[in-house]
Amino acid sequence: MVPSQVTTVQLTAVRALLDQAQGSARSGGPVGATIAMLVADVAVETLLKQILLDLGGNPETAQNTHDLTERIEKLDPAFSSLSEWATARRLRKARNPVQHAGAVPNDAVVTAHVRDAHSFAESVVRHAYGLALSEVSLGDLVQEPDLRRALQTAVQKARSGDTDEACVHAAAAFGLLFARSGAWVRVLMEIEDAEERFTPATLDLNVVGVFGPGHPDSATPETEHAWWRDIALSLLGMPLLELLAMKGLQDRAAVVRLARSRNEAPPGESPTVEAVINSVDVLARHIWRMETAEPELLRGQPR
């Protein structure tokens, strides 16, 4: 099966849930272990429901994980031959006393179950959709060519281990999105075209480095009405923590660019693969939303 847009969103959610479960398991203690167990089970159940739906079944009437797996097996018997297939039922059995009886699971046992859930998801997604769960990215849903290319490259670089280069491409996508949003805000504020053309401009070096110096969104004007920048950020619809994550990408990209201009290794610690991919998913989700609700905002300069 080729995953639809909705399936891609669901698979991305499954991947994020499993990452959260893994993080909670690493934190240790009764709270971390409990959260990890519950979240891992939710991730597996979400995945099974989506696969059943894509196979033509009805997940809404399924009673539990055992029911889901049985229905999937009837529609595609090959699933039952997967070595990881029993993991879903085993995880649900281990989760039940945690959720229903208040039992506190052992840290080592939880870690094992979370790892099994990851293996299960990778195996099942590859069988169902012909790709690895780690390859699923909301960036693939973006239609605008420049934005999609930057996000896809960011994910590719992150998965290859070059998270610094991934930050540059993700920051370039955010810079391009901000520039296009800002262009419409300035029109709304009735900032004259002459004011834009005859005032200094700020170059976004990430956009320049990824898309080239001649790209129309590589610079934003420093107009007298400078508060258009704050309005443009608000128009993106991102919560504060997500904007801070984007700021983190930009800051790291600036460190990387400066170091490379000096032929030096970037100082400081590079972000993790999970952090970069999560930020790309956040950015892609907002771009996808805007393309659906307000596509004109992403079609380039309004004048």
Buried (B, 14 or more C-beta within 10 A) or exposed (E): EEBEEEBBBBBBBBBBBBBBBBBBBEEEEEEBBBBBBBBBBBBBBBBBBBBBBBBEBEBEEBEEBEBBBBBBBEEBEEBEEBEBBEBBBBBBEBBEEBEEEEBBBEBEEBBEBBBBBBEBBBBBBBBBBEEEBBBBBBBBBBEBEBBBBBBBBBBBBBBEEBBBBBBBBBBBBBBBBBBBBBBBBBBEEEBEEEEBEEEEEEEBBBBBBBBEEEBEBBBBBEBEBEEBBEBBBEBBEBEEEBBEBBEBBBEBBBBBBEBBEEEEEBEEEBBEBBBBBBBBBBBBBBBBEBBEEEEEBBEBEEE
